[in-house]
Amino acid sequence: MSVIGSPASRAAALRVHGGIGRSVRDSLVVAKRNLIRMIRIPEVVIFGLIQPIMFVVLFSYVFGGSIAVGGNTDPSAYREFLMAGIFAQTVTFATAGAGAGIADDMHKGLIDRFRSLPMARGAVLTGRTLADLVQTALTLVVLAIVAVIVGWRIHEGVLSALGGFALLLLLGYAFSWIGALIGLSVRTPEAATSGGLIWLFPLTFISNAFVPADNMPTVLRTIAEWNPFSATVQAARQLFGNLPEGYPVPAAWPMQHPVWASLIWSVLIIVLFRTLAVRKFRSATA
């Protein structure tokens, strides 16, 4: 008798599919809970918008005429070059908030209450990261409007631009899993916020986000060219059509193929840190 068609195998398949469906449902319930919480505390969203808007205005008007991009000192050229970096910085800095939120839930014992419910183990973290993704998407919409006001434009069509924003959100979602792991590894929300920002500053500044990497020392330039953050910034610039004429594209593979590099980096980060975060969740709340 065929094993594949046996009642036992069909029952096992149903359990697998049922488990996936249950995990999706539980994740969406947790995501809804976190979104409702964000709506009831709007100042969290508002303060999250202020910082990136300040970066857009300050970098555009304070440094815009002082930094040459591809030999072009026109402030408008730097503004278009800058925006992909600001967008990427915004989605990655949301990591600190994600870690602090999970640490706060741990500190208040809410995670233990979730654990006592008949729900998928990874749903708590997946729901949290999905809610953070929605908040990040809303932040990007507002930030894009501000960028248009200060002179940023897309030059490769709407579909290409949507692809650039999709890569940015994918990077933000990937980094939110790093924030989840940090939030589960510390004792207080304050420690999670600090821990979530310490590594982000060198990651974002040793990159091509704000200045071309070709002016950096050799070691820093190599790090910047292989930085997953840089790959997404370069991909977004390419899809937005914001690479200035005469801008020297580095020979490193991620800079030559930034869209593929961005996808590969983001997927690898999600797989690795989701696995580590779920494992830490099980041990930290046991």
Secondary structure, 3 states (H helix, E strand, C coil): CCCCCCHHHHHHHHHHHHHHHHHHHHHHHHHHHHHHHHHHCHHHHHHHHHHHHHHHHHHHHHCCCCCCECCECCHHHHHHHHHHHHHHHHHHHHHHHHHHHHHHHHHHCHHHHHHHCCCCCCHHHHHHHHHHHHHHHHHHHHHHHHHHHCCCCCCCCHHHHHHHHHHHHHHHHHHHHHHHHHHHHCCCHHHHHHHHHHCHHHHHHCCCCCCCHHHCCHHHHHHHHCCHHHHHHHHHHHHHCCCCCCCCCCCCHHHHCHHHHHHHHHHHHHHHHHHHHHHHHHHHCC
